[in-house]
Amino acid sequence: MSTPLVTPLVRALNVSKAFGHVEVLKGIDLEVNSGEVVCLLGPSGSGKTTLLRCINSLERIDGGRIWVDGDLVGLEERNGRLHRLTDKRIAAQRRDIGMVFQRFNLFPHLTALENVVEAPIRVRGLSRKQAHERADVLLERVGLADRAQNYPSQLSGGQQQRVAIARALAMQPKLMLFDEPTSALDPELVGEVLQVMRELAADGTTMVVVTHEVTFARDVADQVVFMDGGVVVERGTPAEVIGNPKEERTRTFLARMRAHQDD
């Protein structure tokens, strides 16, 4: 009996993107299956964040295609030609994709609870009661039930980032994108955010994570993709890419990261 083919939740095919004359993505292919954690590693400027932003239609791709859950992202095909979707339809696609940025982007005039309930009410049409119930559960999940009435200015960076994760989860996304979620944090606060992400991974949340946290990638990722200069240099399991990299560029990067962490 043949095994049914699994359709990836995310599929990027030959994706290219330039800013002016600078080619940032040069024909990227990526597949992420439902329930998988994929970590994108690579030096600054390698195209990781741009790829993440293209998956969420925050950047318009110049070539190739990206599908999320079978839907072409940001585009539709009509009579054999690709056409850009309207802003309204792009916004509708984005509802199913949660994104957590380096900076927490919380509304400063809203409490932690209010930050989490805002989008489900406005975008998903939940009642205030339903949204509050969901927010209570999510703040508990990220360890901040006792901080629900605090404003962002009353929270540490790590706590703000955990609220940002709860806010993204409140939309019940099919996919979570993380863009270096710990890079703006003081070192002693990194662990609390990574712990929440580890728990999400254990729960089967589909995640694409841009990170410099090599230990997290080694422990949590199903697939590690090493990018440099706008191309995928190497991909595979953490044991393959981090434990036994084939490419010199990968080895150099990992050695540099280890030396930096040992300082």
VOGU-3710 file (C-alpha; in Angstrom, 3 decimals, decimal comma):
1> mstplvtplv> 0,000/0,000/0,000  1,505/3,347/-1,026  2,059/6,078/1,557  -0,052/9,169/0,839  1,986/12,207/-0,122  2,201/14,829/2,600  1,623/18,343/1,282  3,933/20,769/3,071  2,222/23,504/5,070  4,803/25,938/3,672
11> ralnvskafg> 6,395/25,568/0,279  8,742/28,128/-1,243  9,928/27,503/-4,786  12,794/29,394/-6,450  12,018/32,561/-4,465  14,007/35,654/-5,389  13,959/39,131/-3,888  16,065/42,225/-4,504  16,198/45,624/-2,845  17,385/47,955/-5,581
21> hvevlkgidl> 20,457/46,319/-7,136  21,099/44,083/-4,135  19,874/40,496/-4,562  18,844/39,330/-1,102  17,223/35,992/-2,019  18,588/34,062/-4,978  16,288/31,167/-5,785  15,332/29,835/-2,334  13,484/26,522/-1,946  11,965/25,583/1,411
31> evnsgevvcl> 9,423/23,056/2,651  7,916/22,967/6,131  5,532/20,174/7,089  2,686/20,638/9,543  3,950/20,285/13,121  7,564/20,841/12,140  10,030/23,321/13,593  12,452/24,738/11,031  15,303/26,958/12,210  17,005/29,324/9,777
41> lgpsgsgktt> 20,628/29,967/10,709  23,148/32,210/9,025  25,116/35,434/9,336  23,417/38,830/9,323  22,467/39,856/5,801  22,075/36,277/4,557  18,375/36,740/3,696  16,762/34,853/6,593  14,516/37,676/7,814  13,590/38,658/4,259
51> llrcinsler> 12,508/35,074/3,552  10,367/35,099/6,696  8,779/38,410/5,682  8,053/37,043/2,203  6,206/34,046/3,696  3,947/36,550/5,483  3,600/38,911/2,475  5,330/41,706/4,369  7,714/41,796/1,410  6,686/41,223/-2,195
61> idggriwvdg> 8,740/38,548/-3,948  10,295/39,271/-7,349  10,312/35,693/-8,596  9,236/32,205/-7,633  6,230/31,285/-5,537  5,293/30,629/-1,925  2,329/28,554/-0,762  0,959/28,339/2,779  -1,544/25,538/3,328  -1,990/25,189/-0,424
71> dlvgleerng> -2,740/28,880/-1,053  -0,411/30,994/-3,155  0,844/33,802/-0,897  0,204/37,360/-2,068  -0,605/36,291/-5,614  -3,202/34,545/-7,724  -2,959/32,945/-11,125  -5,376/34,143/-13,813  -5,148/33,003/-17,427  -1,638/31,690/-16,855
81> rlhrltdkri> -0,363/34,986/-15,386  0,348/35,954/-11,794  -1,477/38,932/-10,316  -0,886/40,637/-6,957  -3,729/40,151/-4,491  -5,517/43,168/-3,073  -4,370/44,430/0,335  -7,630/43,146/1,804  -7,038/39,592/0,550  -3,405/39,666/1,686
91> aaqrrdigmv> -4,592/40,736/5,145  -7,033/37,803/5,144  -4,184/35,371/4,345  -2,106/36,888/7,126  -4,735/36,038/9,745  -3,561/32,425/9,670  0,122/33,279/10,143  1,390/34,475/13,523  4,560/36,545/13,570  6,810/37,477/16,474
101> fqrfnlfphl> 9,395/40,167/15,751  12,732/41,120/17,325  11,033/44,149/18,842  7,885/43,353/20,730  5,609/45,881/18,959  3,072/45,861/21,783  0,551/48,686/22,021  1,990/50,781/24,889  -1,401/52,187/25,922  -2,958/48,709/26,344
111> talenvveap> -2,429/46,200/29,152  -0,963/42,768/28,448  -4,488/41,325/28,407  -5,788/44,049/26,078  -2,865/43,501/23,695  -3,827/39,837/23,416  -7,609/40,317/22,967  -7,450/43,136/20,404  -6,931/41,192/17,154  -9,307/38,258/17,839
121> irvrglsrkq> -12,132/40,763/18,458  -11,352/43,082/15,532  -10,121/40,565/12,977  -11,669/37,213/13,923  -14,941/38,692/15,206  -14,803/36,988/18,599  -16,990/38,342/21,346  -15,164/40,191/24,117  -15,988/37,337/26,505  -14,551/34,680/24,148
131> aheradvlle> -11,444/36,768/23,474  -10,844/37,342/27,188  -11,231/33,637/27,966  -8,732/32,748/25,240  -6,325/35,477/26,401  -6,472/34,235/30,007  -5,489/30,738/28,856  -2,646/32,047/26,684  -1,202/34,373/29,320  -1,245/31,412/31,699
141> rvgladraqn> 0,512/29,350/29,041  3,350/31,875/28,687  3,625/32,263/32,478  2,127/35,743/32,749  -1,335/35,213/34,234  -0,349/37,470/37,140  0,728/40,270/34,771  -2,473/40,558/32,723  -3,222/44,102/33,938  0,328/45,404/33,519
151> ypsqlsggqq> 1,234/47,807/30,720  4,260/47,031/28,515  6,341/49,691/30,317  5,811/47,719/33,548  7,147/44,482/32,019  10,683/43,266/31,341  11,754/42,652/27,753  11,320/38,922/28,211  7,830/39,382/29,592  6,921/41,720/26,718
161> qrvaiarala> 8,109/39,149/24,198  6,044/36,452/25,903  2,972/38,720/25,654  3,802/39,157/21,951  3,847/35,355/21,552  0,489/35,064/23,344  -0,896/37,799/21,092  0,177/35,911/17,960  -1,252/32,634/19,305  -4,583/34,319/20,095
171> mqpklmlfde> -5,371/34,328/16,366  -5,018/30,520/16,344  -2,595/30,595/13,408  -1,678/27,587/11,275  1,921/28,768/11,281  4,135/30,758/13,650  7,061/32,811/12,332  9,734/34,049/14,736  12,261/36,660/13,619  15,179/36,498/16,061
181> ptsaldpelv> 12,763/36,730/19,007  15,529/36,878/21,624  18,029/39,212/19,931  16,735/42,381/21,645  16,732/40,782/25,104  19,267/40,947/27,898  21,068/37,571/28,118  19,404/36,613/31,429  15,931/36,994/29,837  16,569/34,866/26,740
191> gevlqvmrel> 15,879/31,562/28,473  12,314/32,407/29,506  11,300/33,163/25,904  13,069/30,092/24,510  11,297/27,956/27,135  7,889/29,115/25,854  9,018/28,317/22,302  10,232/24,859/23,366  6,794/24,188/24,855  5,080/25,335/21,644
201> aadgttmvvv> 7,301/22,987/19,655  6,472/20,105/22,011  2,771/20,855/21,462  3,189/20,433/17,696  3,041/24,098/16,668  4,401/24,606/13,151  7,233/27,118/13,473  9,818/28,794/11,266  12,417/30,452/13,464  15,191/32,832/12,444
211> thevtfardv> 17,660/32,563/15,300  21,287/32,757/16,381  20,514/30,438/19,308  22,356/27,376/18,003  21,637/25,280/21,105  17,892/25,931/20,725  18,063/24,946/17,042  19,988/21,781/17,895  17,542/20,760/20,613  14,201/21,743/19,081
221> adqvvfmdgg> 14,400/21,901/15,264  13,257/19,096/12,991  15,117/20,773/10,148  17,951/23,306/10,132  18,523/25,504/7,092  21,819/27,385/6,874  21,684/30,443/4,622  24,466/32,720/3,459  24,555/35,327/0,719  20,916/34,796/-0,233
231> vvvergtpae> 21,178/31,069/-0,909  20,596/27,870/1,062  24,083/26,518/1,683  23,061/23,442/3,645  19,931/21,859/5,107  19,144/18,765/7,113  18,563/17,546/10,642  20,291/19,359/13,522  22,647/16,394/13,840  23,650/16,829/10,196
241> vignpkeert> 23,887/20,604/9,873  25,004/21,558/13,390  26,627/18,322/14,492  28,424/17,407/11,250  28,240/20,225/8,687  29,443/19,383/5,182  30,039/22,915/3,926  32,967/25,129/4,917  30,718/28,206/5,224  28,525/26,363/7,729
251> rtflarmrah> 31,509/25,212/9,765  32,991/28,733/9,861  29,696/30,266/10,984  29,133/27,685/13,739  32,710/28,059/15,004  32,238/31,831/15,163  28,929/31,448/17,048  30,491/29,072/19,574  33,427/31,421/20,145  31,009/34,314/20,657
261> qdd> 28,953/32,329/23,186  32,106/31,289/25,064  33,193/34,914/25,537
//
